[in-house]
Amino acid sequence: MVLFLKNPYFCVKIIVMRSSIPLAERLRPTSLDDYIGQKHIIGENAVLRRAIESGRVPSMIFWGPPGVGKTTLAYIISKQVKRQFFQLSAVSSGVKEVREVIDRARMAPEAPILFIDEIHRFSKSQQDSLLGAVEKGLVTLIGATTENPSFEVISPLLSRCQVYVLKSLEKEDLEVLLAKAVKALEYDFGKKIVIQEPEALMRISGGDGRKLLNAIELVVTSLDDLNPEATELVVTNDFTTETIQSNLVKYDKQGEMHYDVISAFIKSMRGSDPNAALYYLARMIEAGEDPLFIARRMLILASEDIGNANPNALLLANTCFDAVNKIGWPESRIILSQTVTYLASSPKSNAAVAAIDAAQALVRQTGDLPVPLHLRNAPTKLMKDLGYHDGYKYAHAYQGNFVEQEFLPEAISGTVLYEPQDNPRERELRKYLRDRWKEKYGY
């Protein structure tokens, strides 16, 4: 930015250097009132906000995608409760660093906040080193993870922490953040910035606030480089897309494109394209992605997108996960490749996930309906006298190991939750169910 100070006697040219600190860091909020998003946990009267305002915060795990404010919220909590704040990254820290923080915590008047970013990358022994300090209250642990803590955090530590799920930012949140960014960039560049078309920026962000700020900073810088004499910089969808695509083409397992590539990987297998799936697998391998992360996602897909269309898919995916865990690199890439091509080439069905979704929706709608008496166990005489178990027919005592009887509560008798789909295996299942239940379920 260039400013001119003029008077009748002299003219001074002052060059103001733009900040070298990334915009996302400069706009990091420092209070709950400035924090954007996550109203479900820190909005007015929300559970975490009440805990923070009371000054009694438990150890906790923040689980959510990148760029939604996990680190920022941890720092704000430490300021709000007036506690010392220690920050470690599981990528670069180990047991030694953890023990050093715990030793320093023993000297603190109140338990400091120990924030561990990417806690899912800590090994079992590293997580074990935290247990005693958390249990004794020497530190209040706040861990951040993009992975399901049920899989990645050891049970003893997880049981001592409250898990809070952080969500991708909503459109309204991103609009507020974009307005703040424009104001800061106008000050930096000394020019008016007009967001003529925000759609591309919103789409690129994917609910990731940091990604949005990085994108708008990159776009505005590029516009200024192309038009150094302009007094107004106009942001359009075409220019945004062209700029971002030419600058963010590399997969980064810890950054911007991690979720884009894994999403493309899953969708390629779901879409039965082994070639595309292998390409995205190679992208992840070359970037040094955790092979167990890849194997875990395939394990989910085997049930969610293939299911009973090919039950062997789940068995192979589970074997793949175990084998990758045992073998390690570089041989694991071959096991992953075999499983990817098998899953991508398998017939597809989402009947299993549709069935459980329908079943849960029915339970939420109808509540706890009484279980039919003949299906209830009768371990006591009173229960027998009340008719428990009376009239139950043992299937194996009948021809074909089947006898028709009612298994659902009376109020929802005949409800169909599982719909076998149109593939060879599930056509066989549909025929089996039709032969036994005749017209009851319409199979």
C-alpha positions as CSV (number, residue, x, y, z in Angstrom):
1,M,0.0,0.0,0.0
2,V,1.4,3.5,-0.9
3,L,0.3,6.7,0.8
4,F,1.3,10.3,-0.1
5,L,1.4,13.1,2.5
6,K,1.3,16.5,0.8
7,N,1.6,20.1,1.9
8,P,2.8,23.2,0.0
9,Y,6.4,22.6,0.9
10,F,7.1,18.9,0.6
11,C,5.6,15.6,-0.6
12,V,6.5,12.4,1.3
13,K,5.9,8.9,-0.1
14,I,5.3,6.3,2.5
15,I,5.3,2.6,1.6
16,V,3.3,0.4,4.0
17,M,4.3,-3.2,3.8
18,R,1.5,-5.7,3.9
19,S,1.5,-8.1,6.8
20,S,3.4,-11.3,6.4
21,I,1.1,-13.0,8.9
22,P,-1.6,-15.1,7.1
23,L,-5.0,-13.6,7.1
24,A,-6.5,-16.7,8.9
25,E,-4.1,-16.1,11.8
26,R,-4.7,-12.4,12.0
27,L,-8.5,-12.9,12.1
28,R,-8.4,-15.6,14.7
29,P,-11.0,-14.6,17.4
30,T,-9.9,-14.2,21.0
31,S,-13.3,-14.3,22.8
32,L,-16.5,-16.4,22.6
33,D,-18.4,-13.3,21.4
34,D,-16.2,-13.1,18.3
35,Y,-16.1,-16.8,17.7
36,I,-18.0,-17.8,14.5
37,G,-20.0,-21.0,14.3
38,Q,-20.7,-24.0,16.6
39,K,-23.8,-22.4,18.2
40,H,-25.0,-25.9,19.2
41,I,-22.2,-26.1,21.9
42,I,-21.2,-22.5,22.6
43,G,-24.4,-20.5,21.7
44,E,-26.4,-18.8,24.5
45,N,-27.2,-21.4,27.2
46,A,-25.4,-24.2,25.2
47,V,-23.8,-26.9,27.3
48,L,-20.2,-26.0,26.7
49,R,-20.7,-22.3,27.1
50,R,-22.3,-22.8,30.5
51,A,-19.3,-24.9,31.5
52,I,-16.9,-22.2,30.3
53,E,-18.8,-19.4,32.0
54,S,-18.9,-21.3,35.3
55,G,-15.1,-21.8,35.1
56,R,-15.4,-25.6,35.5
57,V,-14.4,-27.1,32.2
58,P,-13.9,-30.9,31.9
59,S,-11.2,-32.6,29.9
60,M,-12.6,-32.8,26.4
61,I,-12.1,-33.9,22.8
62,F,-13.1,-31.7,19.9
63,W,-14.0,-33.9,16.9
64,G,-14.6,-32.2,13.6
65,P,-13.3,-31.4,10.1
66,P,-10.4,-28.9,9.5
67,G,-11.0,-25.2,9.7
68,V,-14.0,-25.1,12.0
69,G,-12.2,-23.5,15.0
70,K,-11.0,-26.4,17.3
71,T,-7.6,-24.8,18.2
72,T,-9.2,-21.3,18.5
73,L,-11.9,-22.5,20.8
74,A,-9.4,-24.3,23.0
75,Y,-7.4,-21.0,23.3
76,I,-10.5,-19.0,24.1
77,I,-11.4,-21.4,26.8
78,S,-8.0,-21.0,28.5
79,K,-8.4,-17.2,28.4
80,Q,-12.0,-17.3,29.7
81,V,-11.1,-19.6,32.7
82,K,-7.8,-17.8,33.2
83,R,-5.6,-20.9,33.0
84,Q,-2.1,-21.3,31.6
85,F,-2.2,-22.7,28.1
86,F,0.1,-25.4,26.7
87,Q,-0.1,-26.5,23.1
88,L,1.4,-29.6,21.6
89,S,1.0,-31.2,18.2
90,A,0.8,-35.0,18.0
91,V,2.7,-34.8,14.7
92,S,5.9,-33.4,16.3
93,S,5.5,-34.2,20.0
94,G,6.0,-37.4,22.0
95,V,6.0,-38.8,25.5
96,K,9.0,-36.6,26.5
97,E,7.2,-33.3,25.6
98,V,4.0,-34.5,27.4
99,R,5.9,-35.3,30.5
100,E,7.7,-31.9,30.4
101,V,4.3,-30.2,30.3
102,I,3.0,-32.3,33.2
103,D,6.0,-31.5,35.3
104,R,5.4,-27.8,34.7
105,A,1.7,-28.3,35.5
106,R,2.6,-29.5,38.9
107,M,4.0,-26.1,39.7
108,A,0.9,-24.2,38.5
109,P,-1.7,-22.8,41.0
110,E,-4.5,-24.2,38.9
111,A,-4.6,-27.1,36.4
112,P,-3.5,-25.6,33.1
113,I,-5.1,-26.3,29.7
114,L,-3.1,-28.8,27.7
115,F,-4.2,-28.7,24.1
116,I,-3.1,-31.5,21.8
117,D,-3.7,-31.0,18.1
118,E,-4.4,-34.1,16.0
119,I,-4.5,-36.3,19.1
120,H,-5.5,-39.3,17.0
121,R,-1.8,-39.4,15.8
122,F,-0.6,-40.2,19.3
123,S,0.3,-43.8,19.8
124,K,-1.2,-45.9,22.6
125,S,1.9,-45.4,24.8
126,Q,1.8,-41.6,24.2
127,Q,-1.9,-41.5,25.1
128,D,-1.2,-43.6,28.2
129,S,1.3,-41.0,29.3
130,L,-1.6,-38.5,29.6
131,L,-3.9,-40.7,31.7
132,G,-2.5,-40.1,35.2
133,A,-2.3,-36.3,34.8
134,V,-5.9,-36.1,33.5
135,E,-7.2,-38.5,36.2
136,K,-5.5,-36.6,39.0
137,G,-6.6,-33.2,37.6
138,L,-3.0,-31.9,37.0
139,V,-4.1,-30.8,33.6
140,T,-7.3,-30.2,31.7
141,L,-6.9,-31.9,28.4
142,I,-8.4,-30.6,25.2
143,G,-7.7,-32.8,22.3
144,A,-8.5,-32.0,18.7
145,T,-9.1,-34.7,16.0
146,T,-10.5,-35.0,12.5
147,E,-11.0,-38.8,13.1
148,N,-13.6,-40.6,15.1
149,P,-12.3,-40.6,18.7
150,S,-14.0,-44.0,19.3
151,F,-11.4,-45.5,17.0
152,E,-8.4,-43.3,17.6
153,V,-8.4,-42.5,21.3
154,I,-7.8,-45.2,23.9
155,S,-10.9,-46.1,26.0
156,P,-9.4,-45.1,29.4
157,L,-8.6,-41.6,28.1
158,L,-11.8,-41.3,26.2
159,S,-13.9,-42.2,29.2
160,R,-12.3,-39.3,31.1
161,C,-13.1,-36.7,28.4
162,Q,-16.3,-35.2,27.2
163,V,-16.6,-35.4,23.4
164,Y,-17.9,-32.4,21.5
165,V,-18.7,-32.6,17.8
166,L,-17.8,-29.5,15.8
167,K,-19.6,-29.0,12.5
168,S,-18.6,-27.4,9.2
169,L,-19.4,-23.7,9.1
170,E,-22.9,-22.8,7.8
171,K,-23.3,-20.4,4.9
172,E,-24.3,-17.6,7.3
173,D,-21.1,-18.1,9.3
174,L,-19.0,-18.0,6.2
175,E,-20.6,-14.8,5.0
176,V,-19.7,-13.1,8.4
177,L,-16.2,-14.4,8.1
178,L,-15.9,-13.2,4.5
179,A,-17.0,-9.7,5.5
180,K,-14.3,-9.6,8.1
181,A,-11.8,-10.8,5.6
182,V,-12.7,-8.1,3.1
183,K,-12.4,-5.4,5.7
184,A,-8.9,-6.6,6.7
185,L,-7.7,-7.0,3.1
186,E,-9.0,-3.5,2.2
187,Y,-6.8,-2.1,4.9
188,D,-3.8,-4.2,3.8
189,F,-4.1,-3.3,0.1
190,G,-5.4,0.2,0.4
191,K,-8.0,-0.6,-2.2
192,K,-11.8,-1.2,-2.2
193,I,-12.6,-4.9,-2.6
194,V,-15.9,-6.0,-4.2
195,I,-17.1,-9.6,-3.9
196,Q,-19.2,-9.5,-7.0
197,E,-19.7,-13.3,-7.0
198,P,-19.1,-15.2,-3.7
199,E,-20.4,-18.6,-4.8
200,A,-17.0,-20.0,-5.9
201,L,-15.4,-18.9,-2.6
202,M,-18.2,-20.6,-0.7
203,R,-18.0,-23.8,-2.7
204,I,-14.2,-24.0,-2.4
205,S,-14.4,-23.5,1.4
206,G,-16.6,-26.5,1.9
207,G,-17.5,-25.1,5.4
208,D,-13.8,-24.7,6.3
209,G,-13.2,-21.2,7.6
210,R,-9.5,-21.3,7.2
211,K,-9.8,-22.5,3.7
212,L,-12.2,-19.6,2.9
213,L,-9.7,-17.1,4.3
214,N,-6.8,-18.6,2.5
215,A,-8.7,-18.6,-0.7
216,I,-9.9,-14.9,-0.5
217,E,-6.4,-13.8,0.4
218,L,-4.9,-15.7,-2.5
219,V,-7.5,-14.3,-5.0
220,V,-7.2,-10.7,-3.8
221,T,-3.4,-10.9,-3.9
222,S,-3.6,-12.3,-7.5
223,L,-6.0,-9.5,-8.5
224,D,-3.6,-6.9,-7.1
225,D,-0.6,-8.4,-8.9
226,L,-2.5,-8.3,-12.2
227,N,-3.9,-4.8,-11.6
228,P,-1.4,-2.9,-9.4
229,E,-2.7,0.5,-10.4
230,A,-6.4,-0.3,-9.9
231,T,-8.2,1.3,-7.0
232,E,-10.9,-1.4,-6.9
233,L,-10.5,-5.2,-7.0
234,V,-13.5,-7.1,-8.2
235,V,-13.8,-10.8,-7.2
236,T,-15.7,-13.0,-9.6
237,N,-16.5,-16.8,-9.7
238,D,-14.4,-17.4,-12.8
239,F,-11.3,-15.6,-11.5
240,T,-11.7,-17.3,-8.1
241,T,-11.9,-20.8,-9.7
242,E,-9.0,-20.2,-12.0
243,T,-6.8,-18.9,-9.3
244,I,-7.5,-21.6,-6.7
245,Q,-7.2,-24.4,-9.2
246,S,-3.8,-23.2,-10.4
247,N,-2.5,-22.8,-6.8
248,L,-4.0,-25.7,-4.8
249,V,-3.4,-28.6,-7.1
250,K,-1.4,-30.7,-4.7
251,Y,-2.9,-33.1,-2.2
252,D,-1.9,-32.3,1.4
253,K,-2.8,-34.9,4.0
254,Q,-2.9,-32.3,6.7
255,G,-4.4,-29.4,4.7
256,E,-6.7,-28.1,2.1
257,M,-7.4,-31.0,-0.2
258,H,-7.3,-34.0,2.2
259,Y,-11.1,-34.3,2.3
260,D,-11.5,-33.6,-1.4
261,V,-9.3,-36.5,-2.4
262,I,-10.7,-39.0,0.1
263,S,-14.2,-38.0,-1.0
264,A,-13.3,-38.6,-4.7
265,F,-11.8,-41.9,-3.7
266,I,-14.9,-43.1,-2.0
267,K,-17.2,-41.8,-4.7
268,S,-15.1,-43.6,-7.4
269,M,-15.5,-46.9,-5.7
270,R,-19.2,-46.3,-5.1
271,G,-19.5,-45.4,-8.8
272,S,-17.8,-48.7,-9.8
273,D,-14.8,-47.1,-11.4
274,P,-11.6,-49.0,-10.3
275,N,-9.4,-46.8,-12.5
276,A,-10.4,-43.5,-10.8
277,A,-10.3,-45.2,-7.4
278,L,-6.7,-46.4,-8.0
279,Y,-5.7,-42.9,-9.1
280,Y,-6.9,-41.3,-5.9
281,L,-5.4,-44.1,-3.9
282,A,-2.1,-43.3,-5.5
283,R,-2.5,-39.6,-4.7
284,M,-2.9,-40.5,-1.0
285,I,-0.1,-43.0,-1.0
286,E,2.3,-40.4,-2.6
287,A,1.2,-37.8,0.0
288,G,2.0,-40.2,2.8
289,E,-1.5,-40.8,4.0
290,D,-2.0,-43.1,6.9
291,P,-2.8,-46.5,5.3
292,L,-5.1,-47.4,8.2
293,F,-7.2,-44.3,7.5
294,I,-7.6,-45.5,3.9
295,A,-8.4,-49.1,5.0
296,R,-11.0,-47.9,7.5
297,R,-12.9,-45.8,4.9
298,M,-13.0,-48.9,2.7
299,L,-14.4,-51.0,5.5
300,I,-17.2,-48.5,5.9
301,L,-17.9,-48.5,2.2
302,A,-18.0,-52.3,2.0
303,S,-21.1,-52.2,4.2
304,E,-22.6,-48.8,3.3
305,D,-22.4,-49.1,-0.5
306,I,-22.1,-52.9,-1.2
307,G,-23.7,-54.7,1.7
308,N,-25.6,-57.8,0.8
309,A,-25.1,-57.3,-2.9
310,N,-21.7,-59.0,-2.1
311,P,-21.3,-60.0,1.5
312,N,-17.6,-61.0,0.8
313,A,-16.8,-57.3,0.3
314,L,-17.0,-56.7,4.1
315,L,-14.9,-59.7,4.8
316,L,-12.2,-58.6,2.4
317,A,-12.2,-55.0,3.6
318,N,-11.9,-56.2,7.2
319,T,-9.1,-58.6,6.3
320,C,-7.4,-55.7,4.4
321,F,-7.6,-53.5,7.6
322,D,-6.0,-56.3,9.7
323,A,-3.3,-57.0,7.0
324,V,-2.3,-53.4,6.6
325,N,-2.0,-53.1,10.4
326,K,0.4,-56.1,10.4
327,I,2.4,-55.5,7.2
328,G,3.2,-51.8,7.0
329,W,4.7,-49.9,4.1
330,P,5.5,-50.4,1.2
331,E,3.8,-53.8,0.8
332,S,0.5,-52.5,2.3
333,R,-0.1,-50.5,-0.9
334,I,-0.6,-53.9,-2.8
335,I,-3.2,-55.0,-0.3
336,L,-4.9,-51.7,-0.5
337,S,-4.8,-51.9,-4.3
338,Q,-6.4,-55.4,-4.3
339,T,-9.2,-54.3,-2.0
340,V,-9.8,-51.1,-3.9
341,T,-10.2,-52.9,-7.2
342,Y,-12.5,-55.6,-5.7
343,L,-14.8,-53.1,-4.0
344,A,-15.0,-50.8,-7.0
345,S,-15.8,-53.9,-9.2
346,S,-18.5,-55.3,-6.9
347,P,-22.2,-54.9,-7.4
348,K,-23.6,-52.1,-5.2
349,S,-26.4,-51.8,-2.7
350,N,-27.1,-49.2,0.0
351,A,-30.0,-51.3,1.4
352,A,-28.3,-51.9,4.7
353,V,-27.8,-48.2,5.5
354,A,-31.3,-47.4,4.2
355,A,-32.8,-50.1,6.4
356,I,-31.1,-48.9,9.6
357,D,-32.0,-45.3,8.8
358,A,-35.6,-46.3,8.3
359,A,-35.6,-48.4,11.5
360,Q,-34.2,-45.5,13.6
361,A,-36.7,-43.1,12.2
362,L,-39.5,-45.5,13.1
363,V,-38.3,-45.9,16.6
364,R,-38.0,-42.1,17.0
365,Q,-41.5,-41.7,15.7
366,T,-43.2,-44.6,17.6
367,G,-41.2,-44.7,20.9
368,D,-40.7,-47.8,23.0
369,L,-43.5,-50.0,21.8
370,P,-44.1,-53.1,23.9
371,V,-42.3,-56.3,22.8
372,P,-44.9,-59.1,22.0
373,L,-45.3,-61.3,25.1
374,H,-44.4,-64.5,23.2
375,L,-41.0,-63.1,22.4
376,R,-40.2,-62.2,26.1
377,N,-38.1,-64.5,28.3
378,A,-39.8,-65.9,31.4
379,P,-37.1,-66.6,34.0
380,T,-39.6,-66.4,36.9
381,K,-43.0,-68.0,37.7
382,L,-44.7,-64.7,37.8
383,M,-43.5,-63.9,34.3
384,K,-44.8,-67.3,33.1
385,D,-48.1,-66.6,34.8
386,L,-48.3,-63.3,33.0
387,G,-47.9,-65.0,29.7
388,Y,-44.3,-64.2,28.9
389,H,-42.9,-66.6,26.3
390,D,-46.3,-68.2,25.9
391,G,-47.0,-69.2,22.3
392,Y,-43.4,-68.7,21.0
393,K,-42.6,-71.1,18.2
394,Y,-39.0,-72.4,17.9
395,A,-38.1,-72.0,14.2
396,H,-35.8,-75.0,14.1
397,A,-38.6,-77.3,15.2
398,Y,-40.4,-76.7,11.9
399,Q,-39.8,-77.7,8.3
400,G,-37.3,-75.5,6.6
401,N,-36.3,-74.0,9.9
402,F,-39.1,-71.4,9.6
403,V,-42.6,-70.9,11.0
404,E,-44.7,-67.8,10.5
405,Q,-45.3,-65.7,13.7
406,E,-45.3,-62.1,14.6
407,F,-42.0,-60.5,15.7
408,L,-42.8,-56.8,15.5
409,P,-44.9,-54.9,18.1
410,E,-48.6,-55.0,17.1
411,A,-48.7,-51.3,16.3
412,I,-46.2,-51.6,13.5
413,S,-47.0,-55.1,12.2
414,G,-46.2,-55.6,8.6
415,T,-43.8,-52.6,8.4
416,V,-41.0,-53.1,5.8
417,L,-37.6,-51.7,6.7
418,Y,-35.3,-53.8,4.6
419,E,-35.8,-53.6,0.8
420,P,-33.4,-56.0,-1.1
421,Q,-32.1,-54.2,-4.2
422,D,-31.9,-55.3,-7.8
423,N,-28.7,-57.4,-7.9
424,P,-28.1,-61.2,-8.1
425,R,-27.4,-61.7,-4.4
426,E,-30.3,-59.6,-3.1
427,R,-32.7,-61.0,-5.7
428,E,-32.0,-64.4,-4.0
429,L,-32.7,-62.8,-0.6
430,R,-35.9,-61.3,-1.8
431,K,-37.1,-64.7,-3.2
432,Y,-36.2,-66.4,0.1
433,L,-38.2,-63.8,2.1
434,R,-41.1,-63.9,-0.3
435,D,-41.3,-67.7,-0.1
436,R,-41.5,-67.6,3.7
437,W,-43.6,-64.5,4.4
438,K,-45.9,-64.7,1.3
439,E,-47.8,-61.4,1.1
440,K,-47.1,-60.1,4.6
441,Y,-44.2,-57.8,3.7
442,G,-44.8,-57.6,-0.1
443,Y,-41.5,-59.1,-1.0
